[in-house]
Amino acid sequence: MAEGNGSVFKVRASDRPEFLAGDHTRLREVLHPAQHPLKLGYSLAHGILGPGQRSKWHVLDSSEVYYFLAGQGRFLIDDEVTNVEPGTTVYVPPGGRQSLENTGSQDIEFLCLVDPAWKAEDERILE
């Protein structure tokens, strides 16, 4: 449930429904301009990927910024591989072919900001 009065708007990720995204990460859409009465040009999601799992290769027309909260893994963007851990921030440019792999023993947990806001028609699953 979101709450707001005046200029304050508050929402908890745990209050948002979890769903399996097209890339097979578990997501909760925390903020989205189509769902909240806010002037946003971006969307913000909380994501989880379990140990030993890999997200499907996918491409977005929007740019994305991932901030990793927990876990360890490898983020593959086009032909580059970067290791991720708590505190890592990764930028994915529009059209960047991407996949996230959990190489650790606990869930990878992340926040993902999509700008402009995520739309189903702007995402393509490649596998």
C-alpha positions as CSV (number, residue, x, y, z in Angstrom):
1,M,0.0,0.0,0.0
2,A,1.3,3.4,-0.8
3,E,0.6,6.4,1.3
4,G,1.0,10.1,0.6
5,N,-0.3,13.4,1.8
6,G,0.9,16.6,0.4
7,S,4.3,16.2,-1.1
8,V,5.3,13.0,0.7
9,F,4.8,9.7,-1.1
10,K,5.8,6.4,0.6
11,V,5.7,2.8,-0.6
12,R,7.4,-0.4,0.6
13,A,8.6,-3.0,-1.9
14,S,7.1,-5.7,0.3
15,D,3.6,-4.0,-0.3
16,R,3.9,-4.5,-4.0
17,P,2.9,-7.8,-5.6
18,E,5.7,-10.0,-6.8
19,F,5.6,-11.4,-10.3
20,L,7.9,-13.4,-12.6
21,A,9.3,-11.0,-15.3
22,G,9.8,-12.0,-18.9
23,D,13.6,-12.4,-18.2
24,H,12.7,-14.8,-15.3
25,T,13.7,-12.5,-12.4
26,R,11.2,-12.0,-9.6
27,L,10.2,-8.4,-9.6
28,R,8.1,-6.0,-7.5
29,E,7.3,-2.7,-9.3
30,V,7.9,-0.1,-6.6
31,L,7.2,3.0,-8.6
32,H,5.7,3.4,-12.0
33,P,4.1,6.6,-13.5
34,A,1.2,4.5,-14.8
35,Q,0.4,3.2,-11.3
36,H,1.0,6.2,-9.1
37,P,-0.1,9.8,-9.2
38,L,3.4,11.0,-9.5
39,K,5.3,13.0,-12.1
40,L,7.9,10.4,-13.0
41,G,9.7,9.8,-16.2
42,Y,11.2,6.5,-14.9
43,S,10.1,3.3,-13.2
44,L,11.8,1.6,-10.2
45,A,11.6,-2.1,-9.5
46,H,13.0,-4.4,-6.8
47,G,14.3,-7.7,-8.1
48,I,15.5,-11.1,-6.9
49,L,17.4,-13.8,-8.7
50,G,18.0,-17.1,-6.8
51,P,21.3,-19.0,-6.4
52,G,22.4,-20.8,-9.6
53,Q,19.8,-19.0,-11.7
54,R,20.4,-16.8,-14.8
55,S,18.0,-14.2,-16.3
56,K,17.1,-14.7,-19.9
57,W,18.9,-12.6,-22.4
58,H,16.8,-9.5,-23.1
59,V,17.0,-6.0,-24.6
60,L,15.2,-2.8,-23.5
61,D,14.7,0.3,-25.6
62,S,15.1,2.3,-22.3
63,S,18.3,2.8,-20.3
64,E,18.6,0.9,-17.0
65,V,20.6,1.4,-13.8
66,Y,20.9,-1.6,-11.5
67,Y,22.0,-1.2,-7.8
68,F,22.8,-4.4,-6.1
69,L,21.7,-4.9,-2.5
70,A,22.7,-8.5,-1.8
71,G,24.3,-11.6,-3.3
72,Q,27.0,-12.1,-5.9
73,G,27.0,-12.7,-9.6
74,R,28.0,-11.8,-13.1
75,F,26.3,-9.2,-15.3
76,L,26.7,-9.8,-19.0
77,I,26.0,-6.8,-21.2
78,D,26.7,-7.3,-25.0
79,D,30.2,-8.9,-25.0
80,E,31.3,-7.6,-21.6
81,V,31.1,-9.4,-18.2
82,T,31.3,-7.6,-14.9
83,N,31.1,-9.1,-11.4
84,V,28.4,-7.7,-9.1
85,E,28.1,-7.6,-5.3
86,P,26.3,-5.4,-2.7
87,G,27.0,-1.8,-3.5
88,T,27.7,-2.3,-7.2
89,T,25.9,0.0,-9.6
90,V,25.7,-1.0,-13.3
91,Y,24.4,1.1,-16.2
92,V,22.8,-0.7,-19.2
93,P,22.4,1.6,-22.3
94,P,19.3,1.5,-24.4
95,G,19.5,-1.6,-26.7
96,G,22.1,-3.3,-24.5
97,R,21.8,-7.1,-24.7
98,Q,21.9,-8.3,-21.1
99,S,21.7,-11.2,-18.7
100,L,22.3,-11.6,-15.0
101,E,23.8,-14.8,-13.5
102,N,23.7,-15.6,-9.7
103,T,27.0,-17.3,-8.9
104,G,26.6,-17.2,-5.1
105,S,24.8,-19.1,-2.5
106,Q,22.2,-16.5,-1.7
107,D,19.6,-14.5,-3.6
108,I,20.9,-11.6,-5.7
109,E,18.7,-8.6,-4.7
110,F,18.7,-5.4,-6.7
111,L,16.9,-2.2,-7.5
112,C,16.4,-1.4,-11.2
113,L,15.6,2.1,-12.5
114,V,14.3,2.2,-16.1
115,D,14.3,5.5,-17.9
116,P,12.0,6.2,-19.7
117,A,9.6,4.1,-17.6
118,W,9.4,0.4,-18.4
119,K,6.8,-0.7,-21.0
120,A,6.2,-4.2,-22.2
121,E,6.4,-3.2,-25.8
122,D,9.9,-1.8,-25.2
123,E,11.4,-5.1,-24.0
124,R,12.4,-8.1,-26.1
125,I,13.3,-11.5,-24.7
126,L,16.0,-13.1,-26.9
127,E,15.8,-16.7,-25.8
